[in-house]
Amino acid sequence: MSPLLGKSIRRYVSLKAIAAMILAFVISMSVIVGTSVYFSKDVVINYDDSVIIVRTMKSTVEGVLGQNEIEISEHDYVSLPLESKLQKKNTNVIDIKKAIPLIVDVDGEETTIMTVKDTVGEALKEEPVNLAVGDKIEGARYSQEVEEDMEVKVVRVSHKLVAEEKSIPYEVVEEECGNMEIGEQKVVKEGSKGIIEEVYAVKYEDGEEVYRRLMNESVISEPSEKVVEYGTVASYVSSRGDKFRYTDVLDMRATSYTASYQCTGKTPDHPQFGITYTGIEVRPGIVAVDPNVIPLGTRLYVEGVGDVPDYGYALAADIGSAVKGDIIDLYKEEMEDVINWGVRDVRVYILRD
């Protein structure tokens, strides 16, 4: 074989090998590209206010988020579970919302909650606050948008029906007693208080009562009245030390008389000498009165006013033509005593029977 022919053959073989290598590379790249196209997934990530469009070979939500350096905390919102498989045929849409801190004063403590909720009210419904129906929010409105590091206070509101018992005072009934002196009294029946139950609707804020309204009241037991007797009998202790009871007292002018002719116009031989109008014989303690003022037969005590001595106990048993109105005529045995007495002021007590 000529040298020229050998060189031609070698060159042919070399070109053929190169062509084969190029063909193999093209086929390999086609396979790789085809495989890549087959296994890739389209993903749209809505991350807060950003939109990220990705074609990825990752198989899970967690994988594609990690590929894009998106870190997820336990409080963040992800629309798909992190372990979810990505779909090849459909576009995968992943919504993410990062949690922000909300500072809450609740139940006597300050706590920070991480929330992804849009409004304050929605955020406070979650643990650990668990906003209940009726609870109040201070520092923000229920529908207000949550802002980072916003501070709010939750006031716990509760309502209860509260039953309370109250006493009903008893009445004191006073009754006259003619056997006791004025100033004396005696309990003849003890009183007892009644009981009434009142039911209130009570509103509390953080455990403190802020309002109450009476809903119902009912009497459990009626009160029993207390009966007290009081004395109506007047009594008096005279200057002599005599104590007596009386029904009335009269301020009068006292004269005096004897059974003598000078006073009565009757001599000792007169059948009515020394006999009173009521038929009893005169003696010390017998007095003449105006029956229209003091009824005959009334027992009396005659007290002197000022330095006038007491006449003492007396009986209204006589009358006289000059004894009218506030005049009382006192019997004395001696005419000299009558003259010395004259007319004096006295206080006449009407004694009780």
Backbone torsions as a table, in degrees:
resi	resn	phi	psi	omega
1	MET	NA	137.9	-176.3
2	SER	-76.4	150.7	179.8
3	PRO	-57.6	-34.6	-178.9
4	LEU	-66.7	-39.7	179.4
5	LEU	-66.5	-38.8	179.7
6	GLY	-62.3	-40.3	179.0
7	LYS	-64.7	-37.3	-179.6
8	SER	-64.8	-41.7	-179.6
9	ILE	-63.8	-44.7	-179.1
10	ARG	-61.5	-41.9	-179.9
11	ARG	-63.6	-38.5	179.8
12	TYR	-64.0	-47.1	179.5
13	VAL	-61.6	-41.5	-179.1
14	SER	-63.8	-43.4	179.6
15	LEU	-65.5	-36.5	179.6
16	LYS	-66.7	-40.1	178.9
17	ALA	-65.2	-40.6	179.3
18	ILE	-63.0	-42.9	179.9
19	ALA	-61.7	-39.0	179.8
20	ALA	-65.8	-40.6	179.3
21	MET	-63.7	-42.8	179.1
22	ILE	-62.8	-41.6	179.9
23	LEU	-63.2	-41.9	-179.7
24	ALA	-64.3	-38.2	179.5
25	PHE	-65.9	-43.3	179.4
26	VAL	-62.3	-43.2	179.4
27	ILE	-63.0	-42.4	-179.1
28	SER	-61.9	-45.7	-180.0
29	MET	-64.6	-36.6	178.4
30	SER	-63.1	-41.0	179.2
31	VAL	-64.8	-43.5	-179.0
32	ILE	-63.7	-47.1	-179.8
33	VAL	-63.4	-40.5	179.7
34	GLY	-64.5	-43.0	178.8
35	THR	-63.7	-41.5	-180.0
36	SER	-62.2	-44.0	179.6
37	VAL	-63.8	-36.0	-177.7
38	TYR	-68.7	-41.6	-175.2
39	PHE	-91.6	-8.1	-178.5
40	SER	-77.0	152.7	179.6
41	LYS	-127.2	144.5	176.3
42	ASP	-92.3	129.0	-176.6
43	VAL	-131.6	132.7	172.7
44	VAL	-114.0	122.3	-178.6
45	ILE	-110.9	114.3	173.7
46	ASN	-92.6	101.6	-172.4
47	TYR	-112.9	99.5	-173.1
48	ASP	53.5	-114.0	-177.5
49	ASP	-98.3	8.0	-177.8
50	SER	-110.0	153.2	175.2
51	VAL	-123.0	122.4	-179.5
52	ILE	-116.0	123.6	179.2
53	ILE	-106.6	125.6	-172.3
54	VAL	-134.3	141.5	163.5
55	ARG	-111.7	121.2	-170.0
56	THR	-133.9	153.6	173.9
57	MET	-93.6	-5.9	-179.6
58	LYS	-65.8	150.9	-173.7
59	SER	-100.1	-18.1	-175.4
60	THR	-124.4	164.9	176.1
61	VAL	-61.4	-43.7	180.0
62	GLU	-60.9	-37.5	-179.1
63	GLY	-65.6	-44.6	-178.0
64	VAL	-71.5	-31.5	176.4
65	LEU	-67.8	-40.5	177.1
66	GLY	-65.4	-37.4	178.3
67	GLN	-59.8	-32.8	-179.4
68	ASN	-99.8	14.5	175.1
69	GLU	55.9	41.9	176.2
70	ILE	-103.6	114.6	-179.5
71	GLU	-92.8	136.9	-177.6
72	ILE	-117.3	128.7	175.3
73	SER	-97.0	171.5	-178.4
74	GLU	-66.0	-20.1	-178.4
75	HIS	-92.1	-13.6	-176.8
76	ASP	-73.2	157.3	177.6
77	TYR	-100.9	129.0	173.9
78	VAL	-128.6	127.0	-173.6
79	SER	-67.5	-22.0	178.4
80	LEU	-122.7	146.2	175.3
81	PRO	-58.5	144.5	-176.5
82	LEU	-61.6	-29.9	-178.5
83	GLU	-86.0	1.1	-179.0
84	SER	-63.7	142.8	176.8
85	LYS	-80.8	139.9	176.7
86	LEU	-78.9	143.2	179.7
87	GLN	-88.2	144.0	179.4
88	LYS	-87.9	-35.5	-172.7
89	LYS	-81.5	-34.4	-176.5
90	ASN	-110.1	155.6	176.4
91	THR	-72.6	130.7	179.5
92	ASN	-89.1	123.6	179.7
93	VAL	-110.0	123.2	-179.4
94	ILE	-119.7	117.5	177.0
95	ASP	-99.1	130.5	-179.1
96	ILE	-129.6	134.7	174.0
97	LYS	-131.8	123.4	-178.4
98	LYS	-78.5	137.0	177.6
99	ALA	-73.2	143.1	177.2
100	ILE	-122.0	153.5	-176.7
101	PRO	-77.8	139.0	174.3
102	LEU	-127.4	121.5	-176.4
103	ILE	-92.4	122.7	-172.6
104	VAL	-125.0	128.2	171.1
105	ASP	-95.9	110.4	-174.4
106	VAL	-148.0	140.4	177.1
107	ASP	54.3	35.6	176.6
108	GLY	80.4	5.9	179.5
109	GLU	-133.3	155.0	175.2
110	GLU	-102.2	128.8	-178.8
111	THR	-136.3	151.4	178.1
112	THR	-110.3	125.3	177.6
113	ILE	-112.7	145.0	175.6
114	MET	-98.9	125.5	-173.7
115	THR	-137.0	150.6	174.2
116	VAL	-113.6	5.2	-179.0
117	LYS	-72.2	153.6	-176.7
118	ASP	-78.9	-38.0	-174.3
119	THR	-114.0	159.9	179.6
120	VAL	-61.4	-45.1	-178.9
121	GLY	-59.7	-43.4	179.1
122	GLU	-64.9	-38.9	-179.2
123	ALA	-65.6	-39.1	-176.0
124	LEU	-76.5	-13.1	177.2
125	LYS	-72.2	-16.7	-175.4
126	GLU	-88.8	169.7	173.9
127	GLU	-60.7	146.6	-0.5
128	PRO	-94.0	5.2	-175.0
129	VAL	-77.7	-49.1	-178.5
130	ASN	52.7	59.7	179.6
131	LEU	-54.3	125.6	-178.1
132	ALA	-99.3	162.6	177.3
133	VAL	-61.5	128.2	179.7
134	GLY	99.9	-21.1	177.7
135	ASP	-63.0	147.6	-178.8
136	LYS	-101.6	148.2	175.7
137	ILE	-115.5	127.7	176.6
138	GLU	-115.6	138.0	-179.4
139	GLY	100.2	-9.5	178.6
140	ALA	-165.6	162.9	175.1
141	ARG	-90.2	157.5	-179.8
142	TYR	-58.2	-41.4	-175.7
143	SER	-91.1	4.7	-177.2
144	GLN	-71.4	142.4	-179.5
145	GLU	-68.2	138.2	179.3
146	VAL	-71.4	132.9	175.0
147	GLU	-118.7	151.1	-177.2
148	GLU	-60.6	132.4	179.2
149	ASP	62.7	24.0	174.2
150	MET	-66.1	141.6	179.0
151	GLU	-110.6	127.7	178.8
152	VAL	-136.9	161.4	176.4
153	LYS	-123.3	136.4	176.8
154	VAL	-107.8	124.2	177.2
155	VAL	-104.1	117.2	179.2
156	ARG	-72.7	126.7	-179.5
157	VAL	-116.8	129.0	178.0
158	SER	-138.9	159.5	179.5
159	HIS	-130.6	139.2	178.3
160	LYS	-139.6	153.3	169.4
161	LEU	-94.7	121.4	-176.7
162	VAL	-116.7	125.5	178.5
163	ALA	-101.1	130.9	178.8
164	GLU	-130.2	142.1	177.0
165	GLU	-102.9	135.9	176.7
166	LYS	-129.0	150.1	-179.1
167	SER	-86.8	146.3	175.0
168	ILE	-103.8	117.9	-178.1
169	PRO	-64.8	146.9	177.8
170	TYR	-89.3	156.5	177.9
171	GLU	-88.4	148.0	176.0
172	VAL	-105.1	117.6	179.2
173	VAL	-101.5	123.9	178.9
174	GLU	-103.5	132.5	-179.2
175	GLU	-125.0	141.2	179.0
176	GLU	-70.0	144.8	175.0
177	CYS	-131.8	116.9	-178.0
178	GLY	-79.3	1.5	179.6
179	ASN	-103.5	0.0	179.7
180	MET	-120.3	150.4	179.7
181	GLU	-78.3	159.5	175.9
182	ILE	-59.0	134.5	-177.6
183	GLY	99.4	-19.3	177.5
184	GLU	-92.5	146.2	175.4
185	GLN	-149.8	160.6	-177.1
186	LYS	-147.6	133.8	176.7
187	VAL	-83.5	117.9	-179.6
188	VAL	-101.1	-14.5	176.9
189	LYS	-154.4	121.5	178.4
190	GLU	-73.4	144.4	177.4
191	GLY	-92.5	161.8	176.1
192	SER	-137.0	141.6	-179.5
193	LYS	-75.3	149.2	173.0
194	GLY	-91.4	172.9	-179.8
195	ILE	-128.8	131.9	175.8
196	ILE	-123.3	136.8	177.8
197	GLU	-102.3	127.6	178.1
198	GLU	-115.1	130.3	179.7
199	VAL	-109.6	123.3	-177.6
200	TYR	-114.9	143.8	166.1
201	ALA	-90.8	116.7	-173.6
202	VAL	-114.5	134.3	177.7
203	LYS	-106.4	132.5	179.0
204	TYR	-118.8	143.9	171.3
205	GLU	-124.3	116.1	-175.0
206	ASP	52.8	40.8	175.8
207	GLY	83.7	-7.5	-179.6
208	GLU	-99.7	132.9	179.1
209	GLU	-68.8	129.6	179.8
210	VAL	-119.7	-14.1	-176.3
211	TYR	-165.0	144.8	172.6
212	ARG	-146.0	148.8	179.6
213	ARG	-136.8	132.0	-179.8
214	LEU	-71.4	124.2	-178.6
215	MET	-101.4	-37.2	-176.3
216	ASN	-160.7	150.4	172.8
217	GLU	-142.5	143.1	-179.2
218	SER	-144.9	145.2	-179.4
219	VAL	-86.2	121.2	177.9
220	ILE	-84.7	-42.2	176.6
221	SER	-146.9	140.7	-179.4
222	GLU	-81.2	148.4	175.9
223	PRO	-72.8	154.9	177.0
224	SER	-114.5	130.1	-174.0
225	GLU	-71.5	150.9	175.7
226	LYS	-97.8	131.6	-177.6
227	VAL	-110.3	123.9	179.9
228	VAL	-123.9	127.9	174.3
229	GLU	-94.5	139.1	178.3
230	TYR	-126.1	147.4	-177.0
231	GLY	-74.5	143.2	177.5
232	THR	-117.8	1.5	-176.3
233	VAL	-89.7	120.5	176.9
234	ALA	-80.0	142.8	178.1
235	SER	-132.4	158.6	-177.2
236	TYR	-150.4	143.2	174.6
237	VAL	-110.0	117.1	-176.4
238	SER	-76.0	172.6	178.4
239	SER	-64.0	-20.0	177.4
240	ARG	-82.9	-8.5	-176.3
241	GLY	92.4	6.1	178.2
242	ASP	-79.1	129.7	175.8
243	LYS	-107.8	130.6	-179.4
244	PHE	-145.5	161.3	177.7
245	ARG	-104.4	144.4	-178.1
246	TYR	-141.7	160.4	179.5
247	THR	-105.2	-21.7	-178.8
248	ASP	-158.2	161.3	178.3
249	VAL	-137.5	136.3	-176.4
250	LEU	-125.7	134.8	170.8
251	ASP	-88.5	120.7	-172.8
252	MET	-136.0	170.5	172.7
253	ARG	-107.5	129.7	-174.8
254	ALA	-108.0	129.3	168.2
255	THR	-109.1	-177.2	178.8
256	SER	-145.1	161.4	-178.6
257	TYR	-152.5	166.5	173.0
258	THR	-125.4	179.7	177.5
259	ALA	-84.8	3.2	-176.2
260	SER	-65.9	165.1	178.7
261	TYR	-61.2	-37.0	-178.5
262	GLN	-59.8	-32.3	-176.0
263	CYS	-96.6	-33.6	-172.3
264	THR	-114.3	-15.5	-177.2
265	GLY	75.9	16.1	-179.4
266	LYS	-122.0	138.1	178.3
267	THR	-92.2	162.2	-178.3
268	PRO	-56.4	-24.8	179.5
269	ASP	-85.3	0.2	177.7
270	HIS	-74.6	134.5	-177.3
271	PRO	-60.6	-21.6	-179.1
272	GLN	-103.7	12.6	-179.3
273	PHE	-65.6	128.6	178.6
274	GLY	74.5	11.3	179.6
275	ILE	-107.5	131.3	-177.6
276	THR	-79.7	173.2	178.9
277	TYR	-61.0	-30.5	-178.5
278	THR	-87.1	-2.2	175.3
279	GLY	95.2	-1.6	178.2
280	ILE	-95.6	158.1	-177.2
281	GLU	-77.4	141.6	179.8
282	VAL	-68.9	150.6	177.0
283	ARG	-166.2	166.7	177.1
284	PRO	-56.4	132.2	-177.0
285	GLY	104.8	-9.1	176.2
286	ILE	-90.7	132.6	-179.6
287	VAL	-130.9	152.6	176.1
288	ALA	-101.4	139.4	-175.6
289	VAL	-137.9	168.3	169.5
290	ASP	-86.4	112.5	-176.2
291	PRO	-57.6	-22.4	177.8
292	ASN	-73.3	-17.6	179.1
293	VAL	-102.5	-48.7	178.7
294	ILE	-126.7	116.6	-179.3
295	PRO	-62.5	144.0	176.2
296	LEU	-62.3	142.8	-178.1
297	GLY	92.8	-3.3	-178.7
298	THR	-77.4	134.3	176.5
299	ARG	-84.4	138.3	-173.0
300	LEU	-134.2	163.6	164.2
301	TYR	-130.5	125.1	-176.7
302	VAL	-105.7	116.5	-178.2
303	GLU	-107.9	133.9	175.8
304	GLY	-75.7	144.4	-180.0
305	VAL	-96.2	135.5	-179.4
306	GLY	71.8	-127.5	-178.6
307	ASP	-91.4	9.6	178.3
308	VAL	-76.1	128.4	180.0
309	PRO	-70.1	154.0	177.8
310	ASP	-69.6	142.0	171.1
311	TYR	-80.9	-34.1	177.1
312	GLY	99.5	-159.2	-178.3
313	TYR	-67.6	142.8	-176.8
314	ALA	-148.4	164.8	177.5
315	LEU	-129.3	126.2	177.6
316	ALA	-77.0	99.1	-174.4
317	ALA	-129.4	2.2	-175.3
318	ASP	-140.5	166.3	175.6
319	ILE	-132.0	172.0	177.8
320	GLY	-157.6	152.3	-177.4
321	SER	-63.7	-28.4	-179.3
322	ALA	-94.8	-2.8	-177.2
323	VAL	-92.9	95.3	-179.0
324	LYS	-134.6	146.7	175.0
325	GLY	64.0	-121.1	-173.9
326	ASP	-91.2	20.1	178.1
327	ILE	-93.5	135.0	172.3
328	ILE	-128.2	134.7	-174.9
329	ASP	-109.7	119.7	-172.8
330	LEU	-98.0	131.2	179.0
331	TYR	-76.9	132.1	173.2
332	LYS	-131.0	151.9	-175.4
333	GLU	-84.0	-26.9	-176.5
334	GLU	-111.6	137.7	179.3
335	MET	-65.1	-32.7	179.6
336	GLU	-60.9	-37.2	179.4
337	ASP	-67.9	-35.5	178.5
338	VAL	-64.0	-44.7	-178.5
339	ILE	-64.3	-44.1	-178.7
340	ASN	-66.1	-29.6	-176.4
341	TRP	-72.3	-47.8	-178.4
342	GLY	64.6	-129.4	176.8
343	VAL	-123.8	124.2	-176.7
344	ARG	-133.9	156.3	177.8
345	ASP	-83.2	133.8	178.1
346	VAL	-135.9	164.6	174.6
347	ARG	-119.0	122.6	-173.8
348	VAL	-107.1	120.8	178.8
349	TYR	-98.0	127.1	175.9
350	ILE	-84.4	110.5	-174.5
351	LEU	-77.6	151.8	176.2
352	ARG	-76.5	150.1	178.3
353	ASP	-69.9	NA	NA
